[in-house]
Amino acid sequence: MPRITPAHELQLIESIVAAHPGGIGIAEIELAMAQRQGGALNRRTLQRRLLKLIDAQRIASEGQSIALVYKPVTLAWAQLPGERVSAPVGVAEAEPDLPVSPAGASIRERVRQPLMHRRPVGYRREFLEAYQPGVTFYLPAALRSQLHEMGRTPGNERPAGTYARDILSRLLVDLSWASSRLEGNTYSRLDTQNLIEHGQAAQGKDAIETQMILNHKAAIEMLIEDMDEDTNEVGFDAFTFKNLHAVLSQDLMRDPQASGRLRRRLVEISGTVFHPAAMPQVIEDCFALLLSKAAAIPDPFEQAFFLMVQLPYLQPFEDVNKRVSRIGANLSLIQHNLCPLSFIDVPERAYIEGTLGVYELNEVDLLRDVFVWAYERSCQRYLAITQTMVEPNPLKIKYREALIQAVQAVVKGLQAPSPEVLAPVVARMQVPAADQDAFTRMLAEALHQLHEGSVARYRLRRSEYLAWQLAFSGERGDTP
C-alpha cells in the first residue's frame, strides 16, 4: 500500500466526509480511501484518524453503532448568506488565535469561509515575476530592523553556522518536533528528544511519524554541517534544495524516485480552492527563477520569508514542500549567525491559514504575522539558552574541521582512545607543533564526552558510534 503521512490521511478523510453532507459511514470511508490512495487503511488507524478530526472540530459524528455516520463540521456553523462567518465552536479554545494585524485579520476571515464561498484560483506566475530583489520587500524596513535586533547572537562575527552549531542539540529537537507537528505528527517533544538523542522510537506511533522526525534531523544537520565559508556547499540553488527535499522526503513518497525531483504531475491540495501549476516546464522555469531571486535578496530575514511564501505556493515537488520551505528558511539565518526559526509553539491552524492567504489571495500579511510571532518566540528561547553557555574555545573554532576528522578516524577505525593511538592521528591532521598538545587534549576530551546525542556534530552514524563504544567501552570508563 502506498505510504502517506498522517497529516495527508487526515486531509483525505476530511475531504471525503466533506463530499457527503448527509453523512457517510466508516465502511464507505474505507472504500473511498482505498480508491484514492491505492490501498485500504487499517480500520483501527482509520478510527483513530476520525476521532482526531472530531476532537479538532473538523468533522462531526452522528448516531451509534452500525448507524454511526460522519458529517462535515461546516453544517454545524455555516451561516446564512451575508452573515459574518466565524470559526467552529471549540477550535478557538483548543488553539487560540495569534495576535495579527488588521490586514492579517481580513485574510483570516476570508480563508475561514466555507470552500463553496471561496473562488477557485490557479497558480499566478506574475506573483513571482513581479518580485524584484532589493526593490520589493515583503517585510518593511522597520520590521526587518526589529527582526535583526531580536535575532542578534554572540556569534555575529564568527564563521557561518557557528551559532547554530553551538545550540545544535537543542535545535535538532525543537525544529524537528515543531515542523513535524505542523504536518499533523503526534510525537511529543520528549518523544522527539528520545528518538533523536537515543534512537528510541515512541510506542504506539506510526513508522511514518518516526521517519518524518528522523528526516528533519538529517536535513538540519545537512544545512549546518555543509555550511563552510570555504567550500560553500549549501546555498540558494537547485542542488541544495533538491537534496534538502530528498532528505526530508526519504521513505515518505509514494514514488521513491520523486524524492529530490521536481514535480512532473498534477497535484491537489485539500482544504483549499487553490490549484498549483501543472506543466513541468512551468514548474522548472519558476523554480529556477524563485531560487535566483532568493539568492539576490540582500536581507536574510527577507530571504527566509520569501521562501516561506513562494516555495509552497509553487509546489515544485510532489509533496513535502512546506517542510522544505521551513527548513530552507533557516539557511540564511544560519549563514548570518542569527537566531534560527524553530516554529516552536506555532498553532497549526494559524500557519495553515497564513499559507492559504498566499495560495488563494496572493496576500502575505497573515503569514507575515505568523512568521514574526514565531521568530520572536524562537529568539526568546535560544537567546535565553546562550546566556548560560560557556564562551567557546578559540582553538576549537580554529581546528573544528580537523577535530571532526580526528574523531572520525578514531571511531570509524575502532581504535582505542589511548595516547599511543591519538598521537599518530594528531600528526596526520597537520596541526602546527605549537598547538598539537592542546589539540590532543581537545581530541581526548571529545572522545571521552562522545555519546549518541552528540555523534551528529562529528558526522558519525549512530551504528559507527555503537560499534566503537562496544569495542572500547572499558577504556572510556563507560558501563558495557
Long-range contacts (C-beta under 8 A, 24 or more apart in sequence): 1-37, 1-38, 1-39, 1-40, 2-37, 2-38, 2-39, 2-254, 3-208, 3-251, 3-252, 3-254, 4-37, 4-208, 4-252, 4-254, 5-183, 5-184, 5-185, 5-208, 5-209, 5-212, 5-252, 5-319, 6-49, 6-183, 6-184, 6-185, 6-186, 6-206, 6-208, 6-209, 7-183, 7-184, 7-185, 8-319, 9-33, 9-41, 9-45, 9-49, 10-49, 10-52, 10-53, 10-58, 10-184, 11-270, 11-271, 12-36, 12-37, 12-270, 13-46, 13-49, 13-50, 13-53, 13-59, 14-53, 14-58, 14-59, 14-270, 14-271, 15-270, 15-271, 17-53, 17-59, 17-70, 17-71, 17-72, 18-72, 18-74, 18-115, 20-71, 20-72, 21-71, 21-72, 21-75, 22-71, 23-62, 23-63, 23-69, 23-70, 23-71, 24-69, 24-70, 24-71, 25-66, 25-68, 25-69, 25-70, 26-50, 26-68, 26-70, 29-70, 38-254, 45-206, 56-91, 56-94, 57-88, 57-89, 57-90, 57-91, 57-94, 58-88, 74-114, 78-114, 84-109, 85-109, 85-112, 85-113, 85-114, 85-117, 86-112, 87-112, 91-349, 95-347, 95-348, 95-349, 95-350, 96-347, 97-347, 97-350, 98-347, 98-350, 98-369, 98-370, 98-373, 99-369, 99-373, 100-365, 100-366, 100-369, 101-365, 101-369, 103-363, 103-365, 103-366, 104-354, 104-357, 104-365, 104-366, 104-368, 104-369, 105-366, 106-365, 107-353, 107-354, 107-357, 107-361, 107-363, 107-365, 107-366, 108-353, 108-357, 108-366, 110-357, 110-360, 110-361, 111-353, 111-356, 111-357, 111-360, 111-361, 111-366, 112-353, 115-271, 115-272, 115-273, 118-273, 118-360, 119-273, 120-273, 120-274, 120-275, 121-273, 121-274, 121-275, 121-359, 121-360, 122-274, 122-275, 122-276, 122-277, 123-274, 123-275, 123-276, 123-277, 123-282, 123-313, 123-314, 123-315, 124-362, 125-277, 125-282, 125-286, 127-310, 127-313, 127-362, 128-286, 128-289, 128-290, 128-293, 128-310, 128-313, 128-314, 129-289, 131-293, 131-306, 131-310, 133-293, 133-294, 133-296, 133-297, 133-298, 134-296, 134-297, 134-298, 137-299, 137-302, 138-302, 138-305, 138-306, 138-309, 138-364, 138-368, 139-299, 139-301, 139-302, 139-305, 139-368, 143-372, 144-299, 144-301, 144-302, 147-301, 147-372, 147-375, 148-301, 148-338, 150-339, 150-375, 150-376, 150-379, 151-301, 151-333, 151-338, 151-339, 151-375, 151-379, 152-338, 152-339, 153-337, 153-338, 153-339, 153-382, 153-383, 153-386, 154-386, 155-337, 156-336, 156-337, 158-337, 158-397, 159-229, 159-397, 160-227, 160-228, 160-229, 160-334, 160-335, 160-336, 160-337, 161-224, 161-227, 161-228, 161-334, 161-335, 161-337, 162-337, 162-392, 162-397, 163-334, 163-337, 163-338, 163-339, 163-386, 164-224, 164-227, 164-330, 164-334, 164-337, 164-340, 165-224, 165-457, 166-386, 166-389, 166-392, 167-340, 167-382, 167-385, 167-386, 167-389, 168-224, 168-456, 168-457, 169-197, 169-453, 169-454, 170-382, 170-385, 171-220, 171-340, 171-342, 171-382, 172-196, 172-217, 172-220, 172-221, 172-456, 173-197, 174-342, 174-344, 174-381, 175-216, 175-220, 175-326, 175-327, 175-330, 175-340, 175-342, 175-343, 176-213, 176-216, 176-217, 176-220, 177-213, 178-342, 178-343, 178-344, 178-345, 178-346, 179-216, 179-323, 179-326, 179-327, 179-343, 180-209, 180-212, 180-213, 180-216, 181-348, 182-322, 182-326, 182-343, 182-346, 182-348, 182-351, 183-212, 183-322, 183-323, 184-348, 185-209, 185-212, 185-213, 187-213, 196-453, 197-452, 197-453, 198-452, 198-453, 199-452, 199-462, 208-252, 211-250, 211-251, 211-252, 212-252, 215-247, 215-248, 215-249, 215-250, 215-251, 215-252, 216-248, 216-323, 216-327, 217-456, 218-247, 218-250, 219-244, 219-247, 219-248, 219-327, 220-327, 220-330, 221-456, 222-247, 223-327, 223-330, 223-331, 223-334, 224-334, 225-456, 225-457, 225-459, 227-334, 227-335, 228-401, 234-331, 235-295, 235-331, 236-291, 236-292, 236-294, 236-295, 236-303, 236-331, 236-332, 237-291, 237-295, 238-287, 238-288, 238-291, 240-331, 241-291, 241-311, 241-324, 241-328, 244-324, 244-327, 244-328, 245-317, 245-320, 245-324, 248-320, 248-323, 248-324, 248-327, 249-317, 249-319, 249-320, 252-319, 252-320, 253-318, 253-319, 253-320, 254-318, 255-318, 258-317, 258-318, 258-319, 261-317, 262-287, 262-316, 262-317, 263-315, 263-316, 263-317, 263-318, 265-318, 267-315, 267-318, 267-319, 269-315, 269-359, 271-352, 271-356, 272-356, 272-359, 272-360, 273-360, 274-356, 274-359, 274-360, 276-314, 276-315, 277-314, 277-315, 283-314, 283-315, 283-316, 286-314, 286-316, 287-314, 287-316, 290-314, 290-316, 300-332, 300-333, 300-335, 300-336, 300-338, 301-332, 301-333, 301-338, 301-375, 303-331, 303-332, 304-329, 304-330, 304-331, 304-332, 304-333, 304-341, 304-371, 305-329, 305-364, 305-367, 305-368, 305-371, 307-331, 308-367, 308-371, 309-358, 309-364, 309-367, 312-355, 312-358, 312-359, 313-358, 313-359, 322-355, 339-375, 339-378, 339-379, 339-382, 339-383, 340-378, 340-382, 341-371, 341-374, 341-375, 341-378, 342-378, 342-381, 342-382, 343-374, 343-378, 344-374, 344-377, 344-378, 344-381, 345-374, 345-377, 346-370, 346-373, 346-374, 346-377, 393-442, 395-435, 395-438, 395-439, 395-442, 396-442, 399-429, 399-431, 399-435, 399-439, 399-442, 402-429, 402-430, 402-431, 402-439, 403-439, 403-442, 403-443, 403-446, 404-457, 404-458, 404-459, 405-429, 406-439, 406-443, 407-443, 407-446, 407-447, 407-450, 407-458, 407-460, 408-458, 408-459, 408-460, 410-443, 410-447, 410-468, 411-447, 411-450, 411-458, 411-460, 411-464, 411-465, 411-468, 412-460, 412-464, 412-468, 414-467, 414-468, 414-471, 414-472, 415-472, 416-472, 416-475, 417-444, 417-447, 417-448, 417-472, 417-475, 417-476, 418-475, 419-444, 447-476, 448-476, 448-477
